[in-house]
Amino acid sequence: MTDDTSSPEFSRFFDIRQAEGQIVRIEANNDECAGLAARFDLVQVNNLVAEVSLTRVEHKVEVRGTLIADFVQACAVSAEDLDVHVAEPLEFCFVQEERTYKPDEEIELEAHELDEIPYDGSRFDLGEAVAQSLALAIDPFLTGPEADAARIAVGLGTPQDHGPFAALKNLK
């Protein structure tokens, strides 16, 4: 992951005043795909596309649509390259940032607030929200067909040999 001081790799700003009723398609270019691959520790991002509808209600913009991505990810065990296709529904809201709490104050979030992304001023970054949605869709423990062979080669065995029920196998 990159530090928070750098600019987003996939940034698409929209003005809230032009957000009402828009159908938007955003697509990452080659440089943006390379930046996202580095940020999310992927071998390669081949494509990232989001098609969404924007609905404005006062200072809130509701986003609904689909994220489609193809990328190459290393197996968590064998490090072999695995092709991954992701098609995820997107549903979140951009809300005007409110500072009604102190910086170090602990706050409680309601369920409907979990998918709210604050923005400042009159613009919101749809591209960064899509990039974060991609991050959530990546399986951090993805394993490929060579994973069991790699485990055995280094003496780890299979997950079934060391799982929570492994000791019960010997009680037959």
Salt bridges, closest charged atoms under 4 A:
GLU9 OE1 - ARG39 NH1 2.82
ASP15 OD2 - ARG17 NH2 2.57
GLU27 OE1 - ARG25 NH2 3.21
GLU32 OE2 - ARG12 NH1 2.70
GLU51 OE2 - ARG25 NH1 2.58
GLU62 OE1 - ARG64 NH1 3.19
ASP70 OD1 - HIS85 ND1 2.70
GLU91 OE2 - ARG64 NH2 3.43
GLU97 OE2 - ARG99 NH2 3.53
GLU128 OE2 - ARG39 NH2 2.76
ASP148 OD1 - ARG151 NH1 2.79
ASP161 OD1 - LYS169 NZ 3.43
